[in-house]
Amino acid sequence: MQKGMHTDTERCVRAVQSKDARFDGWFFTAVVTTGIYCRPSCPVVPPKPKNMRFFPSAAACQQAGFRACKRCRPDTSPGSPEWNQRADLVARAMRLVADGVVDREGVPGLAARLGYSTRQIERQLLAELGAGPLALARAQRAQAARLLIETTPLPMADIAFAAGFASIRTFNDTVREVFALSPTDLRTRAPRRAPGGTPGGATGALTLRLPFRAPLNPDNLFGHLAATAVPGVEEWRDGAYRRTLRLPYGHGIVSLTPQPDHIACRLTLGDLRDLTVAISRCRRMLDLDADPVAIDDQLRTDPMLAPLVDKAPGRRVPRTVDEAEFAVRAVLGQQVSTAAARTHAARLVTAHGERVDDPEGGLTHLFPAPAALASVDPESLAMPRTRRTTFTTLVRQLAGDEVRLGPDSHWPETRARLLSLPGFGPWTVDVIAMRALGDPDAFLPTDLGIRRAAQELGLPSTPAALTARAAAWRPWRAYAVQYLWATDSHPINFLPV
């Protein structure tokens, strides 16, 4: 799939006429005769091509004066795969917008994180997305407001505050403009409302659906998360992966259950302002904005990989909700078993994590923040001295912001920085690049499981030869890793029973 698909009018028209859901989120269709915008798979009769206009984002549609279709609800379509498969300025900016940075820090804060002027950021976003950072954040606030209106009994004033609006008037005007309905009408039209929410700010559980592009194979995705779960922070319970979340305004607990056409998400938040950030991080952890058809088509071009893809298409890369946490856990897992890595992490959690209350299960702590881990006595760590040095160096640099891991990370620069630290070799850096930074082309040619799978399949098994063969899999080598790992009987490849 190429950048700027909305500029390919003929291709967009074909997608709309065939109601192809694979393109939901890639572009949006505005209909000039009705003044509404839709996702490509909208079930209504497609308009005449001469009446279609194509936009790269919902925000751009709203900027142009179009309102969201009440039938296909384009604001709830999966996000564009572009922003999680690229490391350029626009992609990094979009990841930060999704993480709520504009709402918390404004456009100057967004620009400061990226190292550009506000004018440069606005110009580049406008050129590629048809909307600047404020409009993109506004569209995100509107979506959050709709979700709270339809799924909670919260008063409208509390919803306006939680969704990030500066005033009730702005909230009302935005909802009317985007959805052509008042907030009260939106609530009245909602088919049902899950209980949850109190005027004081803390909430009961919010229940929502996380959409994705089909196919999605949940085995390695949830199997990996469950098999490596750190006690107290994560658990597999009643068919759901559950974990605690450290969020900008407080903490949360999420329960994620794979369903045939969506991921069922149950969120409990200490502060409703964290709603959009929590959703964004969960989507990122489960790699829900990926384009599996494009990825699998590329990997199938290798006759040795094609049978693996055909057997179980739609594998995702299990990622993380906290990049710093994952980097720490990657170090704890160096040259030890999965069970030993979980034990090391659980000890740190018990000793240094912040306690939380989980009435619905067995979660007890947030994973310790880098600042808390930076004060750990190295002698208390049950690991070899060289790994202690690796651990203490990493957490101190994370705490001091000398190593920055997050949605704004510049992948090549971050890789180079990590490689300069003691004890960080290519395997550790590539695991962090794949699962924390989200680089879809990260590759692990030295991994024992990958080399064993390659040998069984008749692929080259030495790192150099396998890397040369894998050039044909680019830019999706991280997904090839998931298919190669799936040849093993390790628990990470199967949904827990």
C-alpha positions as CSV (number, residue, x, y, z in Angstrom):
1,M,0.0,0.0,0.0
2,Q,1.4,3.4,-0.9
3,K,1.3,6.6,0.9
4,G,-1.3,9.1,-0.1
5,M,-3.9,6.5,-1.4
6,H,-6.6,9.2,-1.3
7,T,-4.9,10.8,-4.3
8,D,-5.5,7.7,-6.4
9,T,-9.1,8.5,-7.4
10,E,-9.8,5.4,-9.5
11,R,-8.5,3.0,-6.9
12,C,-10.6,4.7,-4.2
13,V,-13.7,4.6,-6.3
14,R,-13.2,0.8,-6.9
15,A,-12.8,0.3,-3.1
16,V,-16.0,2.2,-2.3
17,Q,-18.0,0.5,-5.1
18,S,-16.9,-2.9,-3.8
19,K,-17.4,-1.9,-0.1
20,D,-13.9,-3.2,0.7
21,A,-13.4,-3.1,4.5
22,R,-9.7,-3.5,4.1
23,F,-9.4,0.1,3.1
24,D,-11.3,1.5,6.1
25,G,-9.0,4.0,7.8
26,W,-6.8,4.3,4.7
27,F,-9.0,7.1,3.3
28,F,-12.4,8.6,3.8
29,T,-15.1,9.3,1.2
30,A,-17.0,12.6,1.3
31,V,-20.2,12.9,-0.7
32,V,-20.8,16.4,-2.0
33,T,-24.5,16.0,-2.5
34,T,-25.2,14.9,1.1
35,G,-22.4,16.7,3.0
36,I,-21.5,13.5,4.8
37,Y,-18.3,11.4,4.9
38,C,-18.0,7.6,5.1
39,R,-15.6,4.8,5.4
40,P,-15.1,2.8,2.1
41,S,-17.1,-0.1,3.4
42,C,-20.3,1.9,4.1
43,P,-23.3,-0.3,3.5
44,V,-25.4,2.4,1.8
45,V,-25.6,2.5,-2.0
46,P,-22.4,4.1,-3.3
47,P,-22.7,7.6,-4.7
48,K,-21.9,8.5,-8.2
49,P,-18.1,8.8,-8.7
50,K,-18.5,12.5,-9.7
51,N,-20.0,13.2,-6.3
52,M,-17.2,11.5,-4.3
53,R,-14.3,13.4,-2.8
54,F,-11.5,11.6,-1.0
55,F,-9.6,12.6,2.1
56,P,-6.7,11.1,4.1
57,S,-8.2,11.6,7.5
58,A,-11.6,12.2,9.3
59,A,-10.2,15.5,10.5
60,A,-9.7,16.6,6.9
61,C,-13.3,15.7,6.1
62,Q,-14.5,17.7,9.1
63,Q,-12.2,20.7,8.1
64,A,-13.9,20.6,4.7
65,G,-17.4,20.9,6.3
66,F,-18.5,17.3,6.0
67,R,-20.2,15.4,8.9
68,A,-19.8,11.8,9.9
69,C,-22.2,9.2,8.5
70,K,-24.6,7.8,11.1
71,R,-24.7,4.4,9.4
72,C,-21.1,3.4,9.0
73,R,-19.6,5.6,11.8
74,P,-16.3,6.4,10.0
75,D,-14.9,7.9,13.2
76,T,-14.7,4.3,14.6
77,S,-12.8,2.7,11.7
78,P,-9.3,1.2,12.3
79,G,-6.5,3.7,12.2
80,S,-4.3,4.1,9.1
81,P,-1.5,1.6,9.0
82,E,0.8,4.3,7.8
83,W,1.5,5.8,11.3
84,N,2.8,2.5,12.8
85,Q,4.9,1.4,9.8
86,R,6.9,4.6,9.3
87,A,9.5,6.6,11.3
88,D,9.3,9.9,9.5
89,L,8.1,13.2,11.0
90,V,4.5,12.9,10.0
91,A,4.2,9.3,11.3
92,R,5.9,10.2,14.6
93,A,3.6,13.3,15.0
94,M,0.5,11.2,14.4
95,R,1.6,8.6,17.0
96,L,2.0,11.5,19.5
97,V,-1.4,13.0,18.6
98,A,-3.0,9.6,19.2
99,D,-1.2,9.5,22.6
100,G,-2.9,12.7,23.6
101,V,0.2,15.0,23.5
102,V,-1.6,17.9,21.8
103,D,-4.4,17.9,24.4
104,R,-1.9,17.8,27.3
105,E,1.0,20.0,25.9
106,G,-0.5,21.9,22.9
107,V,1.1,22.1,19.5
108,P,4.3,23.7,21.0
109,G,4.7,20.6,23.1
110,L,4.2,18.4,20.1
111,A,6.8,20.3,18.1
112,A,9.3,20.3,21.0
113,R,9.1,16.6,21.3
114,L,9.8,16.2,17.6
115,G,12.6,18.9,17.4
116,Y,10.8,21.0,14.8
117,S,9.1,24.4,14.8
118,T,5.3,24.5,15.2
119,R,5.1,25.9,11.7
120,Q,7.0,23.0,10.2
121,I,4.8,20.5,12.0
122,E,1.6,22.2,10.9
123,R,2.8,22.5,7.3
124,Q,3.8,18.9,6.9
125,L,0.6,17.5,8.6
126,L,-1.6,19.7,6.5
127,A,0.2,18.7,3.3
128,E,-0.2,14.9,4.0
129,L,-3.3,14.7,6.0
130,G,-5.3,17.7,5.0
131,A,-5.5,18.9,8.6
132,G,-3.2,20.4,11.2
133,P,-2.5,19.0,14.7
134,L,-5.3,21.0,16.4
135,A,-7.9,19.6,13.9
136,L,-6.5,16.1,14.3
137,A,-6.8,16.4,18.1
138,R,-10.3,17.8,17.8
139,A,-11.4,14.9,15.7
140,Q,-10.0,12.6,18.4
141,R,-11.8,14.5,21.1
142,A,-15.1,14.2,19.2
143,Q,-14.6,10.4,19.0
144,A,-13.9,10.1,22.7
145,A,-16.9,12.2,23.5
146,R,-19.2,10.0,21.4
147,L,-17.8,6.9,23.1
148,L,-18.5,8.3,26.6
149,I,-22.0,9.6,25.6
150,E,-23.0,6.2,24.2
151,T,-21.5,3.9,26.8
152,T,-21.7,5.8,30.1
153,P,-24.4,7.6,32.1
154,L,-22.0,10.4,32.9
155,P,-23.4,14.0,32.9
156,M,-22.5,15.8,29.7
157,A,-20.4,18.3,31.6
158,D,-18.2,15.5,32.9
159,I,-17.9,14.0,29.4
160,A,-16.9,17.3,27.9
161,F,-14.1,17.6,30.5
162,A,-13.0,14.0,30.1
163,A,-12.8,14.2,26.3
164,G,-10.6,17.2,26.6
165,F,-12.9,20.1,25.6
166,A,-12.2,23.5,27.1
167,S,-15.9,24.4,27.6
168,I,-19.4,22.9,27.4
169,R,-20.2,25.2,24.5
170,T,-17.2,23.9,22.4
171,F,-18.2,20.3,23.3
172,N,-21.8,20.9,22.1
173,D,-20.8,22.7,19.0
174,T,-18.2,20.1,18.0
175,V,-20.5,17.2,18.5
176,R,-23.3,18.8,16.5
177,E,-20.9,19.8,13.7
178,V,-19.2,16.3,13.5
179,F,-22.2,14.0,14.0
180,A,-25.1,16.3,13.0
181,L,-26.7,15.4,16.4
182,S,-26.7,17.0,19.8
183,P,-25.0,15.1,22.6
184,T,-28.4,14.3,24.0
185,D,-29.6,12.9,20.7
186,L,-26.5,10.8,20.4
187,R,-27.2,9.2,23.8
188,T,-30.9,8.6,22.9
189,R,-30.0,6.9,19.7
190,A,-27.4,4.6,21.4
191,P,-28.7,1.0,21.3
192,R,-27.6,0.3,24.8
193,R,-25.5,1.8,27.5
194,A,-23.0,-0.1,29.7
195,P,-23.1,0.9,33.4
196,G,-20.1,2.9,34.6
197,G,-19.0,6.3,35.6
198,T,-19.5,8.6,38.5
199,P,-19.5,12.4,38.6
200,G,-16.4,12.4,40.8
201,G,-14.1,11.4,37.9
202,A,-13.3,7.8,38.8
203,T,-15.2,5.3,36.6
204,G,-16.7,1.9,36.6
205,A,-15.8,-0.3,33.7
206,L,-16.2,1.1,30.1
207,T,-17.0,-1.6,27.6
208,L,-16.1,-1.0,23.9
209,R,-15.1,-2.7,20.7
210,L,-11.7,-2.3,19.2
211,P,-12.0,-2.8,15.4
212,F,-9.3,-4.3,13.2
213,R,-8.7,-5.2,9.6
214,A,-9.3,-8.9,8.9
215,P,-7.8,-11.4,9.1
216,L,-6.4,-11.4,12.6
217,N,-4.9,-14.5,14.2
218,P,-5.0,-14.2,17.9
219,D,-2.9,-17.2,18.8
220,N,0.6,-15.7,18.9
221,L,-0.7,-12.2,19.8
222,F,-2.4,-13.2,23.0
223,G,-0.3,-16.3,23.5
224,H,2.8,-14.2,23.7
225,L,1.3,-11.7,26.1
226,A,-0.1,-14.4,28.4
227,A,3.0,-16.6,28.4
228,T,5.3,-13.7,29.3
229,A,2.9,-12.0,31.7
230,V,4.5,-10.5,34.9
231,P,2.5,-11.5,38.0
232,G,0.7,-8.6,39.5
233,V,0.9,-6.5,36.4
234,E,-0.6,-8.9,33.8
235,E,-2.7,-12.0,33.9
236,W,-4.8,-14.3,31.7
237,R,-8.3,-14.7,33.2
238,D,-11.5,-16.1,31.8
239,G,-10.3,-15.9,28.2
240,A,-9.0,-12.3,28.5
241,Y,-5.6,-10.7,28.8
242,R,-5.7,-8.2,31.6
243,R,-3.1,-5.7,32.7
244,T,-2.5,-2.5,34.6
245,L,-1.8,0.8,32.7
246,R,0.3,3.8,33.8
247,L,-1.4,6.8,32.2
248,P,-0.8,10.5,32.1
249,Y,-3.5,11.4,34.6
250,G,-3.6,8.2,36.7
251,H,-3.7,4.5,36.2
252,G,-6.1,2.0,34.6
253,I,-6.9,-1.6,34.2
254,V,-7.8,-3.1,30.9
255,S,-9.2,-6.5,29.9
256,L,-8.9,-7.5,26.2
257,T,-10.7,-10.5,24.8
258,P,-10.4,-11.7,21.2
259,Q,-13.6,-11.9,19.2
260,P,-14.1,-13.0,15.6
261,D,-14.7,-9.4,14.3
262,H,-13.3,-7.2,17.1
263,I,-11.4,-7.1,20.3
264,A,-13.7,-6.7,23.3
265,C,-12.1,-4.0,25.6
266,R,-13.1,-3.4,29.2
267,L,-11.4,-0.4,30.7
268,T,-11.4,0.9,34.3
269,L,-9.8,4.3,34.6
270,G,-8.9,6.5,37.6
271,D,-9.4,9.6,35.4
272,L,-11.6,9.7,32.3
273,R,-9.2,12.1,30.6
274,D,-7.0,9.0,30.0
275,L,-9.6,7.3,27.8
276,T,-8.2,8.1,24.3
277,V,-4.6,7.4,25.4
278,A,-5.6,4.1,27.0
279,I,-7.4,3.0,23.8
280,S,-4.5,4.2,21.6
281,R,-1.9,2.2,23.6
282,C,-4.0,-0.9,23.7
283,R,-4.5,-0.7,19.9
284,R,-0.8,-0.3,19.5
285,M,0.0,-3.2,21.8
286,L,-2.2,-5.5,19.8
287,D,-1.1,-4.1,16.4
288,L,-4.7,-3.5,15.4
289,D,-4.0,-0.9,12.8
290,A,-1.8,-3.2,10.7
291,D,-2.8,-4.1,7.1
292,P,-2.6,-7.9,7.2
293,V,-3.5,-8.4,3.5
294,A,-0.6,-6.3,2.3
295,I,1.8,-7.9,4.8
296,D,0.8,-11.5,4.0
297,D,0.8,-10.9,0.3
298,Q,4.4,-9.8,0.5
299,L,5.5,-12.7,2.7
300,R,3.8,-15.2,0.4
301,T,6.1,-14.3,-2.4
302,D,8.7,-16.5,-0.7
303,P,7.7,-20.1,-1.4
304,M,9.2,-21.2,1.9
305,L,7.0,-18.8,3.9
306,A,3.8,-19.1,1.9
307,P,2.6,-22.3,3.6
308,L,3.0,-20.8,7.0
309,V,1.1,-17.7,5.9
310,D,-1.7,-19.7,4.3
311,K,-2.1,-22.0,7.3
312,A,-2.7,-19.1,9.8
313,P,-2.9,-15.7,8.1
314,G,-3.2,-12.4,9.9
315,R,-0.5,-12.7,12.5
316,R,0.3,-9.5,14.4
317,V,3.4,-8.4,16.3
318,P,2.6,-8.3,20.0
319,R,3.9,-4.9,21.2
320,T,3.6,-3.0,24.5
321,V,1.7,-0.3,26.3
322,D,4.9,1.1,27.9
323,E,8.1,1.2,25.9
324,A,10.4,1.8,28.9
325,E,8.8,-1.1,30.7
326,F,9.4,-3.4,27.7
327,A,13.1,-2.3,27.4
328,V,13.7,-3.2,31.1
329,R,12.0,-6.6,30.6
330,A,14.1,-7.3,27.5
331,V,17.2,-6.8,29.7
332,L,15.8,-9.0,32.4
333,G,15.1,-11.7,29.8
334,Q,18.6,-11.8,28.3
335,Q,19.9,-15.4,28.2
336,V,17.3,-16.8,30.6
337,S,14.1,-18.7,30.2
338,T,10.7,-17.0,29.9
339,A,9.9,-18.3,33.5
340,A,13.1,-16.8,34.9
341,A,12.5,-13.5,33.2
342,R,8.9,-13.3,34.7
343,T,10.4,-14.1,38.2
344,H,13.0,-11.3,37.9
345,A,10.3,-8.8,36.8
346,A,7.8,-9.9,39.5
347,R,10.4,-9.3,42.2
348,L,11.0,-5.8,40.9
349,V,7.2,-5.2,40.8
350,T,6.6,-6.3,44.3
351,A,9.5,-4.3,45.7
352,H,9.2,-1.1,43.7
353,G,5.9,-1.0,41.8
354,E,3.0,1.2,42.8
355,R,0.1,-0.8,44.3
356,V,-3.4,-0.7,42.7
357,D,-6.7,-2.2,43.6
358,D,-8.3,-4.7,41.2
359,P,-11.7,-5.9,42.4
360,E,-12.2,-8.1,39.4
361,G,-9.0,-10.1,39.4
362,G,-5.4,-10.6,40.6
363,L,-3.7,-7.4,39.4
364,T,-1.8,-5.7,42.2
365,H,0.8,-3.2,40.9
366,L,1.9,-0.9,38.1
367,F,5.2,-1.8,36.6
368,P,7.9,0.4,38.3
369,A,8.7,3.6,36.5
370,P,12.4,4.1,35.5
371,A,12.8,6.7,38.2
372,A,11.9,4.1,40.8
373,L,14.2,1.5,39.3
374,A,17.1,3.9,39.1
375,S,17.3,3.8,42.9
376,V,17.5,0.0,43.1
377,D,20.6,-1.4,44.8
378,P,22.4,-3.4,42.1
379,E,23.5,-6.0,44.7
380,S,19.9,-6.8,45.3
381,L,19.5,-8.1,41.7
382,A,19.7,-11.8,41.4
383,M,21.6,-11.7,38.1
384,P,25.2,-11.8,36.8
385,R,27.2,-8.6,37.4
386,T,27.5,-7.7,33.8
387,R,23.7,-7.8,33.4
388,R,23.3,-5.7,36.6
389,T,25.4,-3.1,34.8
390,T,23.2,-3.3,31.7
391,F,20.1,-2.9,33.9
392,T,21.3,0.0,36.0
393,T,22.7,1.8,33.0
394,L,19.4,1.5,31.1
395,V,17.1,2.6,33.9
396,R,19.3,5.6,34.8
397,Q,19.4,6.7,31.2
398,L,15.6,6.2,30.8
399,A,15.0,8.1,34.1
400,G,17.3,10.9,32.9
401,D,15.7,11.1,29.5
402,E,19.0,10.3,27.9
403,V,17.4,7.3,26.1
404,R,13.9,8.2,24.9
405,L,11.5,5.4,24.1
406,G,8.1,6.4,23.0
407,P,5.8,7.2,20.1
408,D,8.1,10.0,19.1
409,S,11.2,7.8,18.9
410,H,13.3,8.1,15.8
411,W,14.0,4.5,15.1
412,P,17.6,4.7,13.7
413,E,18.7,7.1,16.3
414,T,17.2,5.1,19.1
415,R,18.8,1.9,17.8
416,A,22.2,3.5,17.7
417,R,21.8,4.9,21.2
418,L,20.8,1.5,22.7
419,L,23.7,-0.2,20.9
420,S,26.1,2.1,22.6
421,L,25.0,0.9,26.1
422,P,26.9,-1.9,27.8
423,G,25.3,-5.3,27.3
424,F,23.1,-4.3,24.4
425,G,23.7,-6.4,21.3
426,P,21.8,-6.7,18.1
427,W,19.3,-9.2,19.5
428,T,18.2,-7.0,22.5
429,V,18.0,-3.9,20.3
430,D,16.0,-5.6,17.6
431,V,13.5,-7.1,20.1
432,I,13.0,-3.6,21.6
433,A,12.7,-2.1,18.0
434,M,10.1,-4.7,17.1
435,R,8.0,-4.8,20.2
436,A,8.5,-1.4,21.9
437,L,9.3,1.0,19.0
438,G,7.0,-0.8,16.6
439,D,9.4,-1.1,13.7
440,P,7.7,-3.5,11.3
441,D,11.0,-4.4,9.7
442,A,12.9,-5.4,12.8
443,F,14.6,-8.8,12.4
444,L,16.2,-11.3,14.7
445,P,18.6,-13.5,12.6
446,T,20.6,-14.6,15.7
447,D,17.5,-15.8,17.6
448,L,17.8,-19.5,18.3
449,G,14.1,-20.1,17.6
450,I,14.3,-18.3,14.3
451,R,17.4,-20.2,13.2
452,R,15.8,-23.5,14.2
453,A,12.6,-22.7,12.3
454,A,14.6,-21.6,9.3
455,Q,16.6,-24.8,9.2
456,E,13.4,-26.9,9.5
457,L,11.8,-25.0,6.5
458,G,14.9,-25.3,4.3
459,L,15.8,-21.6,4.7
460,P,19.4,-20.5,5.4
461,S,20.0,-20.8,9.1
462,T,23.2,-18.8,9.6
463,P,22.5,-15.1,10.5
464,A,24.3,-13.6,7.5
465,A,22.6,-15.9,5.0
466,L,19.2,-15.7,6.6
467,T,19.5,-11.9,6.6
468,A,20.3,-11.9,2.9
469,R,17.3,-14.2,2.2
470,A,15.0,-12.0,4.3
471,A,15.7,-8.9,2.2
472,A,12.8,-10.1,0.0
473,W,10.5,-9.9,3.1
474,R,11.1,-6.2,3.7
475,P,9.5,-4.0,5.0
476,W,7.7,-6.7,7.0
477,R,10.4,-8.8,8.5
478,A,9.0,-8.4,12.1
479,Y,5.9,-10.3,10.8
480,A,8.0,-12.9,9.2
481,V,9.5,-13.4,12.7
482,Q,6.0,-14.2,14.0
483,Y,5.4,-16.8,11.3
484,L,8.8,-18.4,11.9
485,W,8.3,-18.5,15.7
486,A,4.9,-20.2,15.1
487,T,6.6,-23.4,13.9
488,D,7.6,-24.0,17.5
489,S,5.4,-25.5,20.3
490,H,6.3,-22.8,22.8
491,P,3.3,-21.4,24.7
492,I,3.8,-18.0,23.2
493,N,2.2,-19.3,20.0
494,F,-1.1,-20.5,21.4
495,L,-4.1,-19.0,23.2
496,P,-4.2,-20.2,26.8
497,V,-6.9,-22.7,27.7
